[in-house]
């Protein structure tokens, strides 16, 4: 070695301007560098050993450095340029730890070992460099060799490195993937089963084994296939999944039941894929609890729908703040919702009840209590009705109100009944009051009539005075007759007796004389002789009064009402006879769409002026007497009018 150095020294001493023997970027850079300003001095003063080491380092195909002297002055070759990034070319000729202070903690102890004469080889050694202004981890396979002087002292370090960063990163990624897979396989929630293309199970994780109840030894026999776990009715679906797997390399996800070892069944969710080595990996999640919950939910939903369909009440659902009606099934009472409705207050609630409903809703929201209110609504046909509405709050697991569920009953009939009863009570009270007044004025009337009689029988009175007295006497007798009729209405017996229909008709007309006069109506009384039936006179008088009053209301001023009475043959009567009374008016007639409704309770064509009970009560009283009532009507431009016919048995015996 000493001889080789002497030869090189002699050769180089004459070729200062042509050395180095190696070429390339770093050779040119080293030759051009001003070494005289460094502690190494000009290149002409360099000892042959340094020149030889530089030539060897520059000729190395791997990234290599030469670190000279105790200060570890840095030389590097072309292959090393890419590794140090923007430190090139400033790193040349500087102590390596000045260039890369960030590696000092790792490199300095190792450099001392090499300077002490030890050769070191490292595999996948990580260094964190700052190459382009930011830290960057790089891994290397490294060889550090000492360079000895002639007397054996170490004067430098020759380092050769191979960048293994890509392979190290790939290995890390593979290890992490394996770790993730291991964590997946070890999870308590997911079972994993491996089987070959024939369907034979070759491996499974512990979770799957616990799911199905088999042991690892039983699986290792490789006699178990996916068909072992599959109930017969699910085989076809599973085979379809395998056919799809042949096209796509994937299975599912899909759900099916699985046999356990003990013969019971569990619902599982499956998804799998081809691993590329003749093995299929399939992931399994036990979804039995979810399926039971879904079945219970479906059953509950079916019961709810059945309840909604079976009930006659309106069923509705509101948002938590009542700003939106999410659903309403109106059962022909209210209009169904086609979609959530934010205009429900204006659409369904009577305008005069908006404030009451809104106030009740606000109170229910504030107190989180049941909403309950009777109010008017707009019915499906556009008319107004009444409902009793009640809604309860529905809450989530946290106790928060998510919506309100309610029902609403149609109480329109009840409300109309209450109103009619109230009116009837008022009428009854007025009747009692009228009877009381009639009773109280009866005695003064009789006294006044007597006084007028005395005046009329007095002698010497002028003729005009007598005429006035006679007129006053006639009017007072009429008043007395009305009072007696009023008392008769109030006091008459409720039991059936033989009554004269002609008298009842006359008295009914007399009672309505003021109404008849006001309409200037013409009443034709078309009956002869006595028409006698067994009945409750007050109830028949009510029947006739109702029919006459309705006819007068239907006629224009000057209209005509013909009342006919006759005896007819009747098979239902023991005597073979019945009495028919008809009321034929010249009024406006009844529209065809109303003719089937006129005897229904609370149906009225008089608006707010009618109770809708007159004809209903009339029919009930006629039927009560074993009779019947019929109606026919016409309404057109040339001729209009209505005829009611009342048929009563002559010998009706019980009421």
Protein Blocks (a to p, Z undefined) as FASTA:
>chain_A
ZZmmmmmmmmmmmmmmlpcfbgcjklmmmmmpcfklpmnopfklpcfklmmmmmmmmmpm
bdcdddedjkopacddfklmmmnommbcklgopafklmmmmlmmmmmmmmmmmmnopacd
dehiacdddfkopacdddddddddddddfkopafbdcdddddfklmmmmmmmmmmmmmmm
mmmmmpmkbccddddfkopafbdcfklmmmnopafklmmnopacfklmpcfklmmmmmmm
mmmmmmnopahjdddddddfkopacddddddddehnopacdddddfklmmmmmmmmmmmm
mmmmmmmmmpmbdcddddfkopacfbdcekhmaccdfbdcfklmmmmpcfklmmmmmmmm
mmmmmnopacddddddddfkopacdddddddddddfkopafbdcdddddfklmmmmmmmm
mmmmmmmmmmmmmmmmmmmmmmmmmmmmmmmmmmmmpghiafklmmmmmmmmmmmmmmmm
mmmmmmmmmmmcfbdcdddfklmmmmmmmmmmmmmmmnopacddddehjddddddfklmm
mmmmmmmmmmmmmpcehiacdddddddddfkbmnlpacddddddfbebjafklmmmmmpg
hiafkljmbgolmmmmmmmmmmmnopacdddddddfkbgcddddddddfklcbZZ
